[in-house]
Amino acid sequence: MWRDRPDPAFPGVDRSDGDGNDQDDGDELTQLLAEAQPRLWRAFAGARGPDGADEAVGEALAWAWEHRARLLAMDNPVGYLYRVGLSRSTPRRRPELPSAADVGLPHIEPGLVPALQRLPIRQRSAVWLVHGCGWSYAEVAEALGVSTSTVGTHTSRALDALRQALEVQVHG
């Protein structure tokens, strides 16, 4: 859970605004979203391209403010916001993956982006979120609505396809 309740500083005090949202939820949500926004943008950039990432982040943040009490009670609010952003934003025909500099990655192999674009969407999403964004298998599983073993399978298959496309030899 994102936070624990009730607030021991104010036992028995109703902090609700009448809509089920606490007055101080805004501060907690602000903190959560400040931490989540860069992660979400990077994740959406892989799924929607740099231009689509802006739209998806905007949709996710708007939903977060509208449903803040519900979001703050979740175990993985960032994963849920990822799903919200994907479902509420417009998918591009063929997403243009961001440049390495756009998402804070070091220089990458020039053939990597075209190879990623040729992957099936599930494999591309899994490998991007795990290796490009540093999400755990559990976070990716929740965000994509699949099991952790499915994330592992998609990631493994994607890496195999990328190695083959880039002619990388694995030793060991």
C-alpha positions in Angstrom: 0.0 0.0 0.0 1.3 3.4 -0.9 0.7 4.7 2.6 -0.7 3.6 5.9 -3.9 5.0 7.5 -5.2 6.4 9.8 -3.0 9.4 10.6 -1.9 9.0 14.2 -1.4 12.7 14.6 -5.2 13.2 14.1 -7.0 10.2 15.6 -10.7 10.2 14.8 -10.5 13.3 12.6 -12.4 13.0 9.3 -10.1 14.5 6.7 -12.5 13.8 3.9 -13.6 16.4 1.4 -17.0 14.7 1.0 -16.0 12.9 -2.2 -14.0 10.2 -0.3 -10.7 12.1 -0.8 -8.7 13.3 2.1 -7.6 16.9 2.2 -3.9 15.9 2.5 -4.1 13.4 -0.3 -3.0 16.1 -2.6 0.4 16.4 -0.9 0.8 12.6 -1.0 -0.3 12.4 -4.6 2.0 15.2 -5.6 4.9 13.3 -4.1 3.9 10.0 -5.8 3.4 11.7 -9.1 6.7 13.6 -8.9 8.5 10.2 -8.5 6.3 8.4 -11.1 6.1 10.9 -13.9 9.7 10.3 -15.3 9.2 6.5 -15.1 5.9 6.7 -16.8 7.1 9.0 -19.6 10.0 6.6 -20.3 7.7 3.6 -20.3 5.2 5.3 -22.5 7.9 6.5 -24.9 8.6 2.8 -25.6 5.0 2.0 -26.2 3.7 5.2 -27.8 6.8 7.0 -29.1 7.9 10.4 -27.7 4.9 12.3 -28.9 2.4 9.7 -27.7 4.2 9.5 -24.4 3.2 13.1 -23.6 -0.5 12.3 -24.2 -0.4 9.0 -22.2 1.3 10.7 -19.2 -1.3 13.5 -19.3 -4.1 11.0 -19.4 -2.6 9.0 -16.5 -2.0 12.1 -14.4 -5.5 13.4 -15.0 -6.9 10.1 -13.9 -4.7 10.1 -10.8 -6.0 13.4 -9.6 -9.6 12.4 -10.2 -9.2 9.1 -8.3 -6.5 10.0 -5.8 -7.9 8.1 -2.8 -8.3 4.9 -4.9 -4.8 5.3 -6.4 -3.0 6.0 -3.0 -4.5 2.8 -1.6 -3.0 0.6 -4.4 0.1 -1.6 -4.0 1.5 -0.6 -7.4 0.1 2.8 -8.3 2.7 3.4 -11.1 1.8 0.1 -12.8 -1.9 1.0 -12.7 -1.2 4.5 -14.1 0.7 2.8 -16.9 -2.4 0.8 -17.8 -4.6 3.9 -17.6 -2.3 5.9 -19.8 -2.2 3.1 -22.4 -6.0 2.6 -22.4 -6.8 6.4 -22.6 -4.3 7.5 -25.1 -4.3 7.1 -28.9 -2.1 4.3 -30.2 0.1 5.3 -33.1 0.2 3.2 -36.2 3.9 2.4 -35.7 5.4 4.1 -32.7 8.6 5.9 -33.2 10.8 4.8 -30.3 12.6 7.6 -28.5 16.3 8.3 -29.0 18.6 7.2 -26.3 19.2 10.8 -25.3 15.5 11.5 -24.9 15.1 8.9 -22.2 18.5 9.2 -20.5 20.2 6.2 -21.9 23.8 6.0 -23.1 24.6 5.6 -26.8 23.1 2.5 -28.2 23.6 0.2 -31.1 22.0 2.0 -34.2 20.2 -1.2 -35.2 18.5 -1.6 -31.9 15.6 0.7 -32.5 14.5 -0.9 -35.8 14.9 -4.3 -34.3 12.7 -3.3 -31.3 10.1 -2.0 -33.7 9.9 -5.3 -35.5 9.1 -7.2 -32.2 5.5 -8.1 -31.4 3.9 -5.4 -29.1 3.9 -7.7 -26.0 7.5 -8.6 -26.4 8.6 -5.0 -27.1 6.6 -3.7 -24.1 8.1 -6.4 -21.8 11.7 -6.0 -22.8 11.4 -2.2 -22.9 9.9 -1.9 -19.4 12.3 -4.5 -17.9 15.5 -3.5 -19.5 14.9 0.0 -20.8 13.0 1.3 -17.8 14.3 -0.9 -15.0 10.9 -2.2 -13.9 10.7 -5.5 -12.0 8.9 -8.5 -13.6 6.2 -8.0 -11.0 5.6 -4.4 -11.9 5.5 -5.2 -15.6 3.2 -8.1 -15.0 0.7 -5.9 -13.1 1.0 -3.1 -15.6 0.4 -5.4 -18.6 -2.2 -7.6 -16.8 -0.2 -10.8 -17.2 1.7 -13.2 -14.9 5.3 -12.7 -14.0 6.2 -15.9 -15.9 4.6 -14.4 -19.0 6.7 -11.3 -18.6 9.7 -13.6 -18.4 8.7 -15.5 -21.5 8.1 -12.3 -23.5 11.3 -10.7 -22.3 13.3 -13.8 -23.1 11.9 -14.2 -26.6 12.4 -10.5 -27.3 16.0 -10.7 -26.2 16.6 -13.8 -28.4 15.0 -12.0 -31.4 17.1 -8.9 -30.7 20.3 -10.9 -30.4 19.5 -12.6 -33.7 18.6 -9.4 -35.5 21.8 -7.7 -34.2 23.9 -10.8 -34.8 25.1 -10.9 -31.2 26.9 -14.0 -30.0 26.2 -15.1 -26.4 29.1 -16.8 -24.7 28.8 -18.9 -21.6 
